[in-house]
Amino acid sequence: SREIAKKDTHNTLTAKSGSPHDTKTAQNKNYFISPSILLNKLKNKEHPTIIDIRSRSSFKKYRIPGSINIRIYALKTKTYLKSKEIILVDEGYNRHRLVDACTKLRHLGFNVSILEGGLNLWKKKGGKLVGDAFAMANLDEIPPRSFVAERNSGKWVLIDVSEADSSASHDIIGQTINIPFRKDSDDFVSNLRKVIEKYSRSAETRILVFDDNGKTYRTIRKHLSALNTDNVYFLKGGFSDYRSFLNAHRAMLNPGKKEIFVEPGCSTCQ
């Protein structure tokens, strides 16, 4: 594989830094409880209150058995929960938002932690989920909006597996490692595995794999089944959806412009 360093052009759309609960706090293990510890608690008949903070529609699709659905902004009003051990759960990729919320709730007197890796890692570690099995299959896909919000939280390694020339993505999404997808290529599988094995050694590093449209992900998951993929995510809809999100975001900020085309080197996109 070859690493292609490009200047980052995503900074104008990433989450604002400067908060005392940004990257360093996100890496503070005191905020997190691992799936294995939670599984042991449940096995030993301990009963922490597992609060799923996702939308009601997402909660109905699949969830941890026995969990309850309370949106994060409403949790501070549930003062009767202060006597409980609370575990916050979401998909697993909204780390900086959850750490910020967890910090504030602790200041209010709640005994609260975050399930490390969310539902994604919970499922990978053998935790039970109930609901729509088809929807659960894509738990490791992060929507463009969520990735933009998380981009400055912790370290990300971006792997572009697009089959066609993907120089445009490097200019827009930032520094990437380029490993073009080849369905029946041993070299592709070997190179991808080497990169993921290298960067998955650090629990603080998250890996984002993306192609142009998300169509290669199912095959790639099979190739990676024997590896530690705890911190591996796929960009939902691929680079195409990511670019569409950026265009829509910029169009909202510039309502007088009906169309904004993202091209390498475009001054509008820098």
N, C-alpha and C positions, 0 to 999 in steps of 0.2 A: 504494500500500500504506500501511498505517498501523501504527505501532509501538505495542504495548500494553505499558506497563510495569506489572508486578505484583511484589509482594514474592516473593522466592525462598523456596520451602518444601522444596527438595530437599536442603538442607544436611545434614540428619541422616543421609542415606543416601549421601552422596558420599564419595570416598576421603579419608582423613584427611590434612590438610595439615600442614606443619611439618617434613617431611623435607627435608634439604638438597638432595635431587634432585627436588624438585617442579617447579612450573611453569617457573622460570627455567632449570633444567637441561634440561627438555624442549625448550626453545627454542634450546639450544646446538647450533649446526650441526656442531660437532666430533664429535657422536655419530652423525651421519647420513651415509649415502652415497646419492646420488640414483640413481634408476633409469637415467638416461642414462650416468652414470659407470660403473655396474656393467655396462651393456650394452657400453660401449666396452672394458672389461676383458676381457669374454668374447670380444668380436670380435677383440681383440689377443692371444688365446690365453693370457691370464692366467687363473689358475684359483684364485680365492678359494674358501674353503669356505663354501658357502651352507647355513646351518642353519635349518631350518624348525622352530619351537618349538611349533607347534600340536599338538593331539591326534593320535594315530595315525589315527583314523577320518577326521579332516579332511584329513590329509596324503594319505591314500589317494584321497580324492575328486579333488583337484587339487593341483598343486605346480609349482615351477620345475624344469625338467629338470636332473638332476644334483644337486639339493639332497638333504640327508639330514635325517632327522627325529630330533631330540634335544630332550627337554623341558628347559625353562630351568633347572629345579632340578638336573638331572643334568649339566649342561654343565661345571660347575666340577670335576667328577671326571675329566673327559676331558683330563688334563694333556698328553697327546700332541698336542693341538691348539694348544698354546701357540706352536708354531713356524709356525702357519698364519695367513693373513689370514682372519678369520671375519666373515661377514655374517649377522646375525640377521634372520629373516623371520617375520612373522605376517600376519594379515589387514590390519593397517595402522592400527587405531584404539586399540590398547593402548599408547599412547605413554609414559605415566608409568611403567608397570610395566617396559617395556623399557629405558628410560633408567636406572632404578634397577638393573636386572640388569646392564646394560652397564657401569655405573660400578663395580660390585663385581667383575665379571670382569676389568676393566682393572687394578684394584688387585691382583688375583691373578696378573697377568702375561700375560693373554690379549690378543691384538691383535684387538679386536672392534669392529664398528660395526653400525649398524642400517639396514636398507633403508628409506629414507624413503617413507612412504605404504604400506609393505607390499605385499602381493600386489595390492591394489586399484589402487594407483598404478602398479605394475609393468605390469599388464595395460593400463591406460590409455595408458601410454607406449610400448606396442608390445612389451613383454617377453613371451616365450613361456610359456605354461602348458600342462601336459598333464593329462588327466583328464576329469572329468564337466563338459561344457560347460554343462549346465543349472544345475549348482550354482555355476559361475563367474559366471553372470549376476547373482547377488545379492551379489557381493563387496563392494559399497558399502553394504550394510545392516548396521547395528550393533545387536546385541541390547540390550535394556533394561539387563541386568545390566552389560554392558561400558560403556554410556553413563554409568550411575550412577558407576562406578569412575573414569571419565575426566572427569567433569563439571567438576572443579576444576583440571584440567590444561590450561593454556593458555586461549585465548579461544574460546568457542563462540557462534555466532549461530544461534538457533532460529527456523525458519520453519514456521508452522502453516498447512497447506493444507486443513484439514478443511472439508468442504462445509457441515456443520451448525454451529450455535452451539458455539463451543469455549472459552467462558469458563472452564469447569472445568479445562481443560488449562493455561491461563495461571496459575491459582492453584496448580497442583500441580507443573508442570515448570519454572516460572519465567518470566522475561521472554521474550516471543516477538514475532515479526513475523507478523501475520495476513494471509494472502493466500488467501481461499477458492477452492478448486479449481472451475473451470468447464471442462468438457471441450472445448468448441468456442469458447471465449472468447479473443479476441485480447488483451483487457485483462489477463486472468489471466496469459497467457504473457509479455506485455510487462512486467508488474509483477514477476513472479518473476525474469525475466532481469535486470532492473535491480538488484534486491536482490543477486542472486548475483554479478553483475559488480562491484558496489560492494565487497562483502566478500571476494571471492576475490582481490583485489589483494594482500592480505597473506598471505604463506605461513604465518604463525603462527596464522591464524584458520581454524577449522574450522566448517563450516556443516552443521547438521542439519535435514533436511526431514522432516516427519511429517504424517500425516493420522490418521484415527481407526482404520483397520485395515490400512493398507498397500496397499490395492487401487488407488490412483492412481499408484503409483510408476512402473510401466512406461510409462504415458503421459507422465509428467513427464520421465522420462529422455530420451524422444524429443524433447521440446521443448527440452531443454538440450544436445542433442548437439553443437551448434556452439560451446558456451561452454567456458571453462576450468572444469572441475569436479573438479580435482585434490583439493580439500579438501571436497568435498560428500559427505555421507553421508545415508542414509535410516534412520529408526528402524524396526527390524524389527518387524513386526506392528502398527505404528502406536501411537497413544496408548493404545488398548485393552490391548495387551500390556504397555505400560509401567505402566499403572495396576494390572494384575494382578500384575506383579512386585512393585510397592511393597506391595500388600496381602499377598502371600505372605510378603514379607520382614518386615513388621510382625507378621503372625500368628506367624511363627517366634520373634520377639522377645517376643511376648505370647501364649504358648501357651494361656492360660486363655480367650482370646477366640476363638470359632470363626469369626466373620465380622467383618471390618472394612470398612466402606463408606467410600470416599473421596469426600467431598463438599466443595465450596467452603466454606471457613471452619470446617470441622470441627476441633475442638480436638485430636482424636486425630491428625490429619494435619499439624499445624503443628509 
